[in-house]
Amino acid sequence: MSENMRLFGSGHGACPGCGLPIAVKSVLEATGPCFVANSTGCLEIISSQYGKSAWGVPYIHSVFENAAAVAAGIEAALKALGRKDEGPVVVFAGDGATADIGIGCLSGMFDRGHDVLYVCLDNEAYQNTGNQQSGLTPPGSSTTTTPAGKVLPGKVKAKKDMPAIALAHKARYVATASVAFPRDITRKVKRALEFEGPKYIQIHSVCVTGWGIDGKQAIPVARLAVETALYPLIEFEDGQLVRVRKIKDRKPVEEYLKPQRRFRHLFKHPKGKEVIAELQRVADENAKKFGLDA
Amino acid sequence: MGEKLRITLGAVSRPLESLKIKTGDWGAEYPVVIEENCKACGDCVVYCPDLCIELVETGEVDEKGRKKKVAKVNYDYCKGCGTCSVVCRHDAIKMEIKEIYKG
């Protein structure tokens, strides 16, 4: 879109079928001109190489853990200079930068109540360096640091509940979204910007290389994560659950797991059945907790 | 509003310099829009990860007097991921293998 082109451009280095640019352009569609702070990660590498910047908005990358702190500084500066009208401050950070490395800075930003929109691009592992497990990697996923082997069937521990952590900080608006529904991302960002204070949106974003799928499967697989209730799309305003994306005929989790290389071993591994049953339990629990079944 | 700070010395990144990187030669496939099926719903525009599809006017006018539009791919940047062909609900985009990868 021509309007998009001015904020984020073609020619970036994302893999064919990558979910990140879809998430970024859907967010920028809602924010318009804004100030972007980016943590280290795939998005930084594909969009900000020297002389090849894909950004049409002010953009800063500092280090891995401090995107939330940098954004907080920008917001405080804009306030002090009386320049808040020039656009919102937005953080784009990966799941590792959000749930592991940068969680301290994020907690501080929430705590001080900065007027910042924090967008976590959740591709469920450190994909930039080649699929190492993060706090947001789901159980059963085979990564280079949790490889499926004779003993362990991939990652053992649960996916960290970041939306709940954001809610515990009394973030004013907390939502999850998926690249399978870009118009929904745009709507949620528009809604988030109506709140003054810290806001958190976590976007499920496909990684074709890390998940082991073809570019063509990216959107269908992302859609299956939502349709199986493994990735519930939920919205909280001032701590209250206000909207969810209902699911008609919820699908079994196997349908989401089967097309992906990172879960392939689950269908052969002696402990695979247990992990699939655990993931199905998580999905059932999500459906019950948030009332997802239509 | 105060005067904007503009840095001109050292390593300065300018906006949208990525546009000079023509990623159109990455893929083995490319999308072809079947114009008679295209309803200009804009789904491919919204999903395209490389921001290289836009709706353009065909010059024709439909029965209600509205200007007809169709999806148009900018092959300078299309990496051939096939996302547009998957999300299209009207069978209006099909993927074809590039000539050099055939046979």
Chai-1 contact restraints between the chains, C-beta under 6 A:
chainA,res_idxA,chainB,res_idxB,connection_type,confidence,min_distance_angstrom,max_distance_angstrom,comment,restraint_id
A,M1,B,V45,contact,1.0,0.0,6.0,A-B,restraint_1
A,N4,B,L51,contact,1.0,0.0,6.0,A-B,restraint_2
A,G9,B,L16,contact,1.0,0.0,6.0,A-B,restraint_3
A,G9,B,S18,contact,1.0,0.0,6.0,A-B,restraint_4
A,G9,B,L19,contact,1.0,0.0,6.0,A-B,restraint_5
A,S10,B,D50,contact,1.0,0.0,6.0,A-B,restraint_6
A,S10,B,L51,contact,1.0,0.0,6.0,A-B,restraint_7
A,S10,B,C52,contact,1.0,0.0,6.0,A-B,restraint_8
A,S10,B,Y77,contact,1.0,0.0,6.0,A-B,restraint_9
A,G11,B,S18,contact,1.0,0.0,6.0,A-B,restraint_10
A,G11,B,L19,contact,1.0,0.0,6.0,A-B,restraint_11
A,G11,B,I21,contact,1.0,0.0,6.0,A-B,restraint_12
A,G11,B,T23,contact,1.0,0.0,6.0,A-B,restraint_13
A,G11,B,Y77,contact,1.0,0.0,6.0,A-B,restraint_14
A,H12,B,S18,contact,1.0,0.0,6.0,A-B,restraint_15
A,P16,B,G27,contact,1.0,0.0,6.0,A-B,restraint_16
A,P16,B,K79,contact,1.0,0.0,6.0,A-B,restraint_17
A,P16,B,C81,contact,1.0,0.0,6.0,A-B,restraint_18
A,G17,B,C81,contact,1.0,0.0,6.0,A-B,restraint_19
A,G17,B,T83,contact,1.0,0.0,6.0,A-B,restraint_20
A,C18,B,P49,contact,1.0,0.0,6.0,A-B,restraint_21
A,P21,B,P49,contact,1.0,0.0,6.0,A-B,restraint_22
A,I22,B,P49,contact,1.0,0.0,6.0,A-B,restraint_23
A,G51,B,E17,contact,1.0,0.0,6.0,A-B,restraint_24
A,K52,B,E17,contact,1.0,0.0,6.0,A-B,restraint_25
A,K52,B,S18,contact,1.0,0.0,6.0,A-B,restraint_26
A,K52,B,I21,contact,1.0,0.0,6.0,A-B,restraint_27
A,S53,B,S13,contact,1.0,0.0,6.0,A-B,restraint_28
A,S53,B,E17,contact,1.0,0.0,6.0,A-B,restraint_29
A,A54,B,S18,contact,1.0,0.0,6.0,A-B,restraint_30
A,G56,B,P15,contact,1.0,0.0,6.0,A-B,restraint_31
A,G56,B,L16,contact,1.0,0.0,6.0,A-B,restraint_32
A,P182,B,V46,contact,1.0,0.0,6.0,A-B,restraint_33
A,G215,B,C81,contact,1.0,0.0,6.0,A-B,restraint_34
A,G215,B,G82,contact,1.0,0.0,6.0,A-B,restraint_35
A,K216,B,G82,contact,1.0,0.0,6.0,A-B,restraint_36
A,K216,B,V86,contact,1.0,0.0,6.0,A-B,restraint_37
A,I219,B,T83,contact,1.0,0.0,6.0,A-B,restraint_38
A,I219,B,V86,contact,1.0,0.0,6.0,A-B,restraint_39
A,I219,B,V87,contact,1.0,0.0,6.0,A-B,restraint_40
